Amino acid sequence: MKRVLSMLFLLVPLIILGCSQNEERFDHTALKEELKEEGIAPKLPTKFPTTIVEYERVIPPHETNIHEVIFNGEEGGMEFSLTVQPPPVEYVNIEEEDVTVNGNTGFYIEGPGSSIHWTEGDYHYILTSYSDENGTKEKMIETAESFQ
């Protein structure tokens, strides 16, 4: 009986702790430095609803003021992308749902390839999820609000 109780006291906190951690921290220091070298200083995500193991910068062969980053998950697949560009950005004929990101008006577009769009300071941000599970409006807003 003591063994069973001891096991329960050990396992229950571990299970609760494991189930309550639904966000994964992301260290954007290296990415921030790369972008700074190009003369831009946008805010970047600090948390994702999944583990991000690496990022890739998409650098087109021509000069542009649009910057894109792909965030890859543990299994090597693309989980999110982030596009940063100067405002204003115009959209035509889209079905959107208004949202607020850190006090800034934006909108959410339901997927496949769900995305959240907002402008803050000198930048317009587009965060896209390539997973139905992580592309919900709530998770997209949480991720967007982690930008620093």
CNS distance restraints for C-alpha pairs under 8 A (distance, minus, plus):
assign (resid   1 and name CA) (resid   5 and name CA) 6.32 0.50 0.50
assign (resid   2 and name CA) (resid   6 and name CA) 5.96 0.50 0.50
assign (resid   3 and name CA) (resid   7 and name CA) 6.07 0.50 0.50
assign (resid   4 and name CA) (resid   8 and name CA) 6.18 0.50 0.50
assign (resid   5 and name CA) (resid   9 and name CA) 6.16 0.50 0.50
assign (resid   6 and name CA) (resid  10 and name CA) 6.31 0.50 0.50
assign (resid   7 and name CA) (resid  11 and name CA) 5.92 0.50 0.50
assign (resid   8 and name CA) (resid  12 and name CA) 5.67 0.50 0.50
assign (resid   9 and name CA) (resid  13 and name CA) 6.98 0.50 0.50
assign (resid  10 and name CA) (resid  14 and name CA) 6.82 0.50 0.50
assign (resid  11 and name CA) (resid  15 and name CA) 6.06 0.50 0.50
assign (resid  12 and name CA) (resid  16 and name CA) 6.11 0.50 0.50
assign (resid  13 and name CA) (resid  17 and name CA) 5.94 0.50 0.50
assign (resid  14 and name CA) (resid  18 and name CA) 6.01 0.50 0.50
assign (resid  15 and name CA) (resid  19 and name CA) 6.10 0.50 0.50
assign (resid  16 and name CA) (resid  20 and name CA) 6.12 0.50 0.50
assign (resid  17 and name CA) (resid  21 and name CA) 6.55 0.50 0.50
assign (resid  22 and name CA) (resid  49 and name CA) 5.94 0.50 0.50
assign (resid  22 and name CA) (resid  50 and name CA) 7.42 0.50 0.50
assign (resid  23 and name CA) (resid  47 and name CA) 6.21 0.50 0.50
assign (resid  23 and name CA) (resid  48 and name CA) 5.63 0.50 0.50
assign (resid  23 and name CA) (resid  49 and name CA) 4.41 0.50 0.50
assign (resid  23 and name CA) (resid  50 and name CA) 6.30 0.50 0.50
assign (resid  24 and name CA) (resid  47 and name CA) 5.45 0.50 0.50
assign (resid  24 and name CA) (resid  48 and name CA) 5.28 0.50 0.50
assign (resid  24 and name CA) (resid  49 and name CA) 5.88 0.50 0.50
assign (resid  24 and name CA) (resid  50 and name CA) 5.70 0.50 0.50
assign (resid  24 and name CA) (resid  51 and name CA) 5.55 0.50 0.50
assign (resid  24 and name CA) (resid  52 and name CA) 7.79 0.50 0.50
assign (resid  25 and name CA) (resid  46 and name CA) 5.74 0.50 0.50
assign (resid  25 and name CA) (resid  47 and name CA) 4.38 0.50 0.50
assign (resid  25 and name CA) (resid  48 and name CA) 6.46 0.50 0.50
assign (resid  25 and name CA) (resid  51 and name CA) 7.82 0.50 0.50
assign (resid  26 and name CA) (resid  45 and name CA) 6.99 0.50 0.50
assign (resid  26 and name CA) (resid  46 and name CA) 4.75 0.50 0.50
assign (resid  26 and name CA) (resid  47 and name CA) 5.24 0.50 0.50
assign (resid  26 and name CA) (resid  48 and name CA) 6.90 0.50 0.50
assign (resid  26 and name CA) (resid  52 and name CA) 6.95 0.50 0.50
assign (resid  27 and name CA) (resid  46 and name CA) 6.24 0.50 0.50
assign (resid  28 and name CA) (resid  32 and name CA) 5.96 0.50 0.50
assign (resid  28 and name CA) (resid  44 and name CA) 6.68 0.50 0.50
assign (resid  28 and name CA) (resid  45 and name CA) 7.09 0.50 0.50
assign (resid  28 and name CA) (resid  46 and name CA) 6.64 0.50 0.50
assign (resid  29 and name CA) (resid  33 and name CA) 6.32 0.50 0.50
assign (resid  30 and name CA) (resid  34 and name CA) 6.33 0.50 0.50
assign (resid  31 and name CA) (resid  35 and name CA) 6.28 0.50 0.50
assign (resid  32 and name CA) (resid  36 and name CA) 6.06 0.50 0.50
assign (resid  32 and name CA) (resid  41 and name CA) 7.03 0.50 0.50
assign (resid  32 and name CA) (resid  42 and name CA) 7.83 0.50 0.50
assign (resid  32 and name CA) (resid  44 and name CA) 7.42 0.50 0.50
assign (resid  33 and name CA) (resid  37 and name CA) 6.27 0.50 0.50
assign (resid  34 and name CA) (resid  38 and name CA) 6.81 0.50 0.50
assign (resid  35 and name CA) (resid  39 and name CA) 6.57 0.50 0.50
assign (resid  35 and name CA) (resid  40 and name CA) 5.59 0.50 0.50
assign (resid  35 and name CA) (resid  41 and name CA) 6.45 0.50 0.50
assign (resid  35 and name CA) (resid  42 and name CA) 8.00 0.50 0.50
assign (resid  36 and name CA) (resid  40 and name CA) 5.10 0.50 0.50
assign (resid  36 and name CA) (resid  41 and name CA) 5.51 0.50 0.50
assign (resid  42 and name CA) (resid  84 and name CA) 7.50 0.50 0.50
assign (resid  42 and name CA) (resid 123 and name CA) 6.74 0.50 0.50
assign (resid  43 and name CA) (resid 147 and name CA) 5.36 0.50 0.50
assign (resid  43 and name CA) (resid 148 and name CA) 4.71 0.50 0.50
assign (resid  44 and name CA) (resid 146 and name CA) 7.89 0.50 0.50
assign (resid  44 and name CA) (resid 147 and name CA) 4.68 0.50 0.50
assign (resid  44 and name CA) (resid 148 and name CA) 5.45 0.50 0.50
assign (resid  45 and name CA) (resid 143 and name CA) 6.60 0.50 0.50
assign (resid  45 and name CA) (resid 144 and name CA) 6.72 0.50 0.50
assign (resid  45 and name CA) (resid 145 and name CA) 7.99 0.50 0.50
assign (resid  45 and name CA) (resid 146 and name CA) 5.45 0.50 0.50
assign (resid  45 and name CA) (resid 147 and name CA) 4.15 0.50 0.50
assign (resid  45 and name CA) (resid 148 and name CA) 6.49 0.50 0.50
assign (resid  46 and name CA) (resid 143 and name CA) 7.80 0.50 0.50
assign (resid  46 and name CA) (resid 146 and name CA) 5.38 0.50 0.50
assign (resid  46 and name CA) (resid 147 and name CA) 5.84 0.50 0.50
assign (resid  46 and name CA) (resid 148 and name CA) 6.84 0.50 0.50
assign (resid  47 and name CA) (resid 143 and name CA) 5.94 0.50 0.50
assign (resid  47 and name CA) (resid 146 and name CA) 5.86 0.50 0.50
assign (resid  47 and name CA) (resid 147 and name CA) 7.96 0.50 0.50
assign (resid  48 and name CA) (resid  52 and name CA) 7.37 0.50 0.50
assign (resid  48 and name CA) (resid 143 and name CA) 5.62 0.50 0.50
assign (resid  49 and name CA) (resid 134 and name CA) 6.36 0.50 0.50
assign (resid  49 and name CA) (resid 139 and name CA) 6.88 0.50 0.50
assign (resid  49 and name CA) (resid 143 and name CA) 7.28 0.50 0.50
assign (resid  50 and name CA) (resid  73 and name CA) 7.35 0.50 0.50
assign (resid  50 and name CA) (resid 134 and name CA) 7.66 0.50 0.50
assign (resid  51 and name CA) (resid  73 and name CA) 5.81 0.50 0.50
assign (resid  51 and name CA) (resid  74 and name CA) 6.41 0.50 0.50
assign (resid  52 and name CA) (resid  71 and name CA) 6.31 0.50 0.50
assign (resid  52 and name CA) (resid  72 and name CA) 5.61 0.50 0.50
assign (resid  52 and name CA) (resid  73 and name CA) 4.55 0.50 0.50
assign (resid  52 and name CA) (resid  74 and name CA) 6.47 0.50 0.50
assign (resid  52 and name CA) (resid  79 and name CA) 7.78 0.50 0.50
assign (resid  53 and name CA) (resid  71 and name CA) 7.75 0.50 0.50
assign (resid  53 and name CA) (resid  72 and name CA) 6.09 0.50 0.50
assign (resid  53 and name CA) (resid  73 and name CA) 5.52 0.50 0.50
assign (resid  53 and name CA) (resid  74 and name CA) 5.80 0.50 0.50
assign (resid  54 and name CA) (resid  71 and name CA) 6.09 0.50 0.50
assign (resid  54 and name CA) (resid  72 and name CA) 5.44 0.50 0.50
assign (resid  54 and name CA) (resid  73 and name CA) 7.19 0.50 0.50
assign (resid  55 and name CA) (resid  69 and name CA) 6.63 0.50 0.50
assign (resid  55 and name CA) (resid  70 and name CA) 5.46 0.50 0.50
assign (resid  55 and name CA) (resid  71 and name CA) 4.44 0.50 0.50
assign (resid  55 and name CA) (resid  72 and name CA) 5.87 0.50 0.50
assign (resid  56 and name CA) (resid  69 and name CA) 5.63 0.50 0.50
assign (resid  56 and name CA) (resid  70 and name CA) 5.09 0.50 0.50
assign (resid  56 and name CA) (resid  71 and name CA) 6.58 0.50 0.50
assign (resid  56 and name CA) (resid  72 and name CA) 7.90 0.50 0.50
assign (resid  57 and name CA) (resid  67 and name CA) 7.89 0.50 0.50
assign (resid  57 and name CA) (resid  68 and name CA) 6.05 0.50 0.50
assign (resid  57 and name CA) (resid  69 and name CA) 4.51 0.50 0.50
assign (resid  57 and name CA) (resid  70 and name CA) 6.33 0.50 0.50
assign (resid  58 and name CA) (resid  67 and name CA) 7.26 0.50 0.50
assign (resid  58 and name CA) (resid  68 and name CA) 5.33 0.50 0.50
assign (resid  58 and name CA) (resid  69 and name CA) 5.84 0.50 0.50
assign (resid  58 and name CA) (resid  70 and name CA) 7.27 0.50 0.50
assign (resid  59 and name CA) (resid  67 and name CA) 7.53 0.50 0.50
assign (resid  59 and name CA) (resid  68 and name CA) 7.50 0.50 0.50
assign (resid  60 and name CA) (resid  64 and name CA) 7.81 0.50 0.50
assign (resid  65 and name CA) (resid  85 and name CA) 6.13 0.50 0.50
assign (resid  65 and name CA) (resid  86 and name CA) 7.25 0.50 0.50
assign (resid  66 and name CA) (resid  83 and name CA) 6.91 0.50 0.50
assign (resid  66 and name CA) (resid  84 and name CA) 5.89 0.50 0.50
assign (resid  66 and name CA) (resid  85 and name CA) 4.64 0.50 0.50
assign (resid  66 and name CA) (resid  86 and name CA) 7.54 0.50 0.50
assign (resid  67 and name CA) (resid  83 and name CA) 5.62 0.50 0.50
assign (resid  67 and name CA) (resid  84 and name CA) 5.17 0.50 0.50
assign (resid  67 and name CA) (resid  85 and name CA) 6.35 0.50 0.50
assign (resid  68 and name CA) (resid  81 and name CA) 7.02 0.50 0.50
assign (resid  68 and name CA) (resid  82 and name CA) 5.56 0.50 0.50
assign (resid  68 and name CA) (resid  83 and name CA) 4.40 0.50 0.50
assign (resid  68 and name CA) (resid  84 and name CA) 6.39 0.50 0.50
assign (resid  69 and name CA) (resid  81 and name CA) 5.57 0.50 0.50
assign (resid  69 and name CA) (resid  82 and name CA) 5.20 0.50 0.50
assign (resid  69 and name CA) (resid  83 and name CA) 6.57 0.50 0.50
assign (resid  70 and name CA) (resid  78 and name CA) 6.65 0.50 0.50
assign (resid  70 and name CA) (resid  79 and name CA) 7.75 0.50 0.50
assign (resid  70 and name CA) (resid  80 and name CA) 6.05 0.50 0.50
assign (resid  70 and name CA) (resid  81 and name CA) 4.38 0.50 0.50
assign (resid  70 and name CA) (resid  82 and name CA) 6.53 0.50 0.50
assign (resid  71 and name CA) (resid  78 and name CA) 5.96 0.50 0.50
assign (resid  71 and name CA) (resid  79 and name CA) 5.82 0.50 0.50
assign (resid  71 and name CA) (resid  80 and name CA) 5.13 0.50 0.50
assign (resid  71 and name CA) (resid  81 and name CA) 5.85 0.50 0.50
assign (resid  72 and name CA) (resid  76 and name CA) 5.74 0.50 0.50
assign (resid  72 and name CA) (resid  77 and name CA) 5.37 0.50 0.50
assign (resid  72 and name CA) (resid  78 and name CA) 4.45 0.50 0.50
assign (resid  72 and name CA) (resid  79 and name CA) 5.37 0.50 0.50
assign (resid  72 and name CA) (resid  80 and name CA) 7.07 0.50 0.50
assign (resid  73 and name CA) (resid  77 and name CA) 5.57 0.50 0.50
assign (resid  73 and name CA) (resid  78 and name CA) 6.30 0.50 0.50
assign (resid  73 and name CA) (resid  79 and name CA) 5.77 0.50 0.50
assign (resid  78 and name CA) (resid 130 and name CA) 6.76 0.50 0.50
assign (resid  79 and name CA) (resid 129 and name CA) 5.99 0.50 0.50
assign (resid  79 and name CA) (resid 130 and name CA) 5.25 0.50 0.50
assign (resid  79 and name CA) (resid 131 and name CA) 6.44 0.50 0.50
assign (resid  80 and name CA) (resid 127 and name CA) 7.00 0.50 0.50
assign (resid  80 and name CA) (resid 128 and name CA) 5.43 0.50 0.50
assign (resid  80 and name CA) (resid 129 and name CA) 4.52 0.50 0.50
assign (resid  80 and name CA) (resid 130 and name CA) 5.88 0.50 0.50
assign (resid  81 and name CA) (resid 127 and name CA) 5.85 0.50 0.50
assign (resid  81 and name CA) (resid 128 and name CA) 5.19 0.50 0.50
assign (resid  81 and name CA) (resid 129 and name CA) 6.72 0.50 0.50
assign (resid  82 and name CA) (resid 125 and name CA) 7.05 0.50 0.50
assign (resid  82 and name CA) (resid 126 and name CA) 5.65 0.50 0.50
assign (resid  82 and name CA) (resid 127 and name CA) 4.63 0.50 0.50
assign (resid  82 and name CA) (resid 128 and name CA) 6.40 0.50 0.50
assign (resid  83 and name CA) (resid 125 and name CA) 5.83 0.50 0.50
assign (resid  83 and name CA) (resid 126 and name CA) 5.03 0.50 0.50
assign (resid  83 and name CA) (resid 127 and name CA) 6.58 0.50 0.50
assign (resid  84 and name CA) (resid 123 and name CA) 6.27 0.50 0.50
assign (resid  84 and name CA) (resid 124 and name CA) 5.71 0.50 0.50
assign (resid  84 and name CA) (resid 125 and name CA) 4.86 0.50 0.50
assign (resid  84 and name CA) (resid 126 and name CA) 6.57 0.50 0.50
assign (resid  85 and name CA) (resid 123 and name CA) 5.54 0.50 0.50
assign (resid  85 and name CA) (resid 124 and name CA) 5.27 0.50 0.50
assign (resid  85 and name CA) (resid 125 and name CA) 6.81 0.50 0.50
assign (resid  86 and name CA) (resid 122 and name CA) 6.09 0.50 0.50
assign (resid  86 and name CA) (resid 123 and name CA) 4.76 0.50 0.50
assign (resid  86 and name CA) (resid 124 and name CA) 5.64 0.50 0.50
assign (resid  87 and name CA) (resid 119 and name CA) 6.99 0.50 0.50
assign (resid  87 and name CA) (resid 122 and name CA) 6.91 0.50 0.50
assign (resid  87 and name CA) (resid 123 and name CA) 5.91 0.50 0.50
assign (resid  87 and name CA) (resid 124 and name CA) 5.31 0.50 0.50
assign (resid  88 and name CA) (resid 124 and name CA) 7.31 0.50 0.50
assign (resid  89 and name CA) (resid 124 and name CA) 7.26 0.50 0.50
assign (resid  94 and name CA) (resid 109 and name CA) 7.98 0.50 0.50
assign (resid  95 and name CA) (resid 109 and name CA) 6.59 0.50 0.50
assign (resid  96 and name CA) (resid 107 and name CA) 5.90 0.50 0.50
assign (resid  96 and name CA) (resid 108 and name CA) 5.56 0.50 0.50
assign (resid  96 and name CA) (resid 109 and name CA) 4.97 0.50 0.50
assign (resid  96 and name CA) (resid 110 and name CA) 7.64 0.50 0.50
assign (resid  97 and name CA) (resid 107 and name CA) 5.28 0.50 0.50
assign (resid  97 and name CA) (resid 108 and name CA) 5.10 0.50 0.50
assign (resid  97 and name CA) (resid 109 and name CA) 6.51 0.50 0.50
assign (resid  98 and name CA) (resid 105 and name CA) 7.29 0.50 0.50
assign (resid  98 and name CA) (resid 106 and name CA) 5.90 0.50 0.50
assign (resid  98 and name CA) (resid 107 and name CA) 4.28 0.50 0.50
assign (resid  98 and name CA) (resid 108 and name CA) 6.34 0.50 0.50
assign (resid  99 and name CA) (resid 105 and name CA) 6.15 0.50 0.50
assign (resid  99 and name CA) (resid 106 and name CA) 5.16 0.50 0.50
assign (resid  99 and name CA) (resid 107 and name CA) 4.96 0.50 0.50
assign (resid  99 and name CA) (resid 108 and name CA) 6.51 0.50 0.50
assign (resid  99 and name CA) (resid 141 and name CA) 7.91 0.50 0.50
assign (resid 100 and name CA) (resid 104 and name CA) 5.36 0.50 0.50
assign (resid 100 and name CA) (resid 105 and name CA) 4.74 0.50 0.50
assign (resid 100 and name CA) (resid 106 and name CA) 5.65 0.50 0.50
assign (resid 100 and name CA) (resid 107 and name CA) 7.55 0.50 0.50
assign (resid 100 and name CA) (resid 141 and name CA) 7.92 0.50 0.50
assign (resid 101 and name CA) (resid 105 and name CA) 6.50 0.50 0.50
assign (resid 101 and name CA) (resid 106 and name CA) 6.74 0.50 0.50
assign (resid 101 and name CA) (resid 118 and name CA) 7.10 0.50 0.50
assign (resid 101 and name CA) (resid 141 and name CA) 6.52 0.50 0.50
assign (resid 101 and name CA) (resid 144 and name CA) 6.55 0.50 0.50
assign (resid 101 and name CA) (resid 145 and name CA) 5.75 0.50 0.50
assign (resid 102 and name CA) (resid 145 and name CA) 5.78 0.50 0.50
assign (resid 104 and name CA) (resid 118 and name CA) 6.76 0.50 0.50
assign (resid 104 and name CA) (resid 119 and name CA) 6.80 0.50 0.50
assign (resid 104 and name CA) (resid 120 and name CA) 6.53 0.50 0.50
assign (resid 105 and name CA) (resid 118 and name CA) 6.28 0.50 0.50
assign (resid 105 and name CA) (resid 119 and name CA) 7.43 0.50 0.50
assign (resid 106 and name CA) (resid 116 and name CA) 7.24 0.50 0.50
assign (resid 106 and name CA) (resid 117 and name CA) 5.38 0.50 0.50
assign (resid 106 and name CA) (resid 118 and name CA) 4.16 0.50 0.50
assign (resid 106 and name CA) (resid 119 and name CA) 6.99 0.50 0.50
assign (resid 107 and name CA) (resid 116 and name CA) 5.76 0.50 0.50
assign (resid 107 and name CA) (resid 117 and name CA) 5.36 0.50 0.50
assign (resid 107 and name CA) (resid 118 and name CA) 6.64 0.50 0.50
assign (resid 108 and name CA) (resid 114 and name CA) 7.43 0.50 0.50
assign (resid 108 and name CA) (resid 115 and name CA) 5.76 0.50 0.50
assign (resid 108 and name CA) (resid 116 and name CA) 4.37 0.50 0.50
assign (resid 108 and name CA) (resid 117 and name CA) 6.38 0.50 0.50
assign (resid 108 and name CA) (resid 137 and name CA) 6.72 0.50 0.50
assign (resid 109 and name CA) (resid 114 and name CA) 5.52 0.50 0.50
assign (resid 109 and name CA) (resid 115 and name CA) 5.26 0.50 0.50
assign (resid 109 and name CA) (resid 116 and name CA) 6.34 0.50 0.50
assign (resid 110 and name CA) (resid 114 and name CA) 4.59 0.50 0.50
assign (resid 110 and name CA) (resid 115 and name CA) 6.74 0.50 0.50
assign (resid 110 and name CA) (resid 135 and name CA) 7.79 0.50 0.50
assign (resid 110 and name CA) (resid 136 and name CA) 7.64 0.50 0.50
assign (resid 110 and name CA) (resid 137 and name CA) 7.61 0.50 0.50
assign (resid 111 and name CA) (resid 115 and name CA) 7.18 0.50 0.50
assign (resid 111 and name CA) (resid 132 and name CA) 7.38 0.50 0.50
assign (resid 111 and name CA) (resid 135 and name CA) 7.29 0.50 0.50
assign (resid 112 and name CA) (resid 130 and name CA) 7.13 0.50 0.50
assign (resid 112 and name CA) (resid 131 and name CA) 7.80 0.50 0.50
assign (resid 112 and name CA) (resid 132 and name CA) 6.93 0.50 0.50
assign (resid 113 and name CA) (resid 128 and name CA) 6.06 0.50 0.50
assign (resid 113 and name CA) (resid 129 and name CA) 5.44 0.50 0.50
assign (resid 113 and name CA) (resid 130 and name CA) 5.03 0.50 0.50
assign (resid 113 and name CA) (resid 131 and name CA) 7.22 0.50 0.50
assign (resid 113 and name CA) (resid 132 and name CA) 7.84 0.50 0.50
assign (resid 113 and name CA) (resid 135 and name CA) 7.36 0.50 0.50
assign (resid 114 and name CA) (resid 128 and name CA) 5.70 0.50 0.50
assign (resid 114 and name CA) (resid 129 and name CA) 5.49 0.50 0.50
assign (resid 114 and name CA) (resid 130 and name CA) 7.16 0.50 0.50
assign (resid 114 and name CA) (resid 132 and name CA) 7.80 0.50 0.50
assign (resid 114 and name CA) (resid 135 and name CA) 5.38 0.50 0.50
assign (resid 114 and name CA) (resid 136 and name CA) 7.42 0.50 0.50
assign (resid 115 and name CA) (resid 126 and name CA) 6.61 0.50 0.50
assign (resid 115 and name CA) (resid 127 and name CA) 5.43 0.50 0.50
assign (resid 115 and name CA) (resid 128 and name CA) 4.18 0.50 0.50
assign (resid 115 and name CA) (resid 129 and name CA) 6.24 0.50 0.50
assign (resid 115 and name CA) (resid 135 and name CA) 7.32 0.50 0.50
assign (resid 115 and name CA) (resid 140 and name CA) 7.45 0.50 0.50
assign (resid 116 and name CA) (resid 125 and name CA) 7.99 0.50 0.50
assign (resid 116 and name CA) (resid 126 and name CA) 5.78 0.50 0.50
assign (resid 116 and name CA) (resid 127 and name CA) 5.37 0.50 0.50
assign (resid 116 and name CA) (resid 128 and name CA) 6.62 0.50 0.50
assign (resid 116 and name CA) (resid 137 and name CA) 7.99 0.50 0.50
assign (resid 116 and name CA) (resid 140 and name CA) 6.58 0.50 0.50
assign (resid 116 and name CA) (resid 141 and name CA) 7.40 0.50 0.50
assign (resid 116 and name CA) (resid 144 and name CA) 7.84 0.50 0.50
assign (resid 117 and name CA) (resid 124 and name CA) 7.34 0.50 0.50
assign (resid 117 and name CA) (resid 125 and name CA) 5.63 0.50 0.50
assign (resid 117 and name CA) (resid 126 and name CA) 4.61 0.50 0.50
assign (resid 117 and name CA) (resid 127 and name CA) 6.62 0.50 0.50
assign (resid 118 and name CA) (resid 124 and name CA) 5.83 0.50 0.50
assign (resid 118 and name CA) (resid 125 and name CA) 5.46 0.50 0.50
assign (resid 118 and name CA) (resid 126 and name CA) 6.89 0.50 0.50
assign (resid 119 and name CA) (resid 123 and name CA) 5.79 0.50 0.50
assign (resid 119 and name CA) (resid 124 and name CA) 4.19 0.50 0.50
assign (resid 119 and name CA) (resid 125 and name CA) 6.03 0.50 0.50
assign (resid 120 and name CA) (resid 124 and name CA) 6.41 0.50 0.50
assign (resid 120 and name CA) (resid 125 and name CA) 7.79 0.50 0.50
assign (resid 127 and name CA) (resid 140 and name CA) 7.75 0.50 0.50
assign (resid 127 and name CA) (resid 144 and name CA) 7.42 0.50 0.50
assign (resid 128 and name CA) (resid 135 and name CA) 7.66 0.50 0.50
assign (resid 129 and name CA) (resid 134 and name CA) 6.50 0.50 0.50
assign (resid 129 and name CA) (resid 135 and name CA) 5.05 0.50 0.50
assign (resid 129 and name CA) (resid 140 and name CA) 7.81 0.50 0.50
assign (resid 130 and name CA) (resid 134 and name CA) 7.78 0.50 0.50
assign (resid 130 and name CA) (resid 135 and name CA) 7.01 0.50 0.50
assign (resid 131 and name CA) (resid 135 and name CA) 5.74 0.50 0.50
assign (resid 132 and name CA) (resid 136 and name CA) 6.83 0.50 0.50
assign (resid 134 and name CA) (resid 139 and name CA) 6.05 0.50 0.50
assign (resid 134 and name CA) (resid 140 and name CA) 7.18 0.50 0.50
assign (resid 135 and name CA) (resid 139 and name CA) 6.43 0.50 0.50
assign (resid 135 and name CA) (resid 140 and name CA) 5.94 0.50 0.50
assign (resid 136 and name CA) (resid 140 and name CA) 6.08 0.50 0.50
assign (resid 137 and name CA) (resid 141 and name CA) 6.12 0.50 0.50
assign (resid 138 and name CA) (resid 142 and name CA) 6.21 0.50 0.50
assign (resid 139 and name CA) (resid 143 and name CA) 6.13 0.50 0.50
assign (resid 140 and name CA) (resid 144 and name CA) 6.07 0.50 0.50
assign (resid 141 and name CA) (resid 145 and name CA) 5.99 0.50 0.50
assign (resid 142 and name CA) (resid 146 and name CA) 6.47 0.50 0.50
assign (resid 143 and name CA) (resid 147 and name CA) 7.26 0.50 0.50
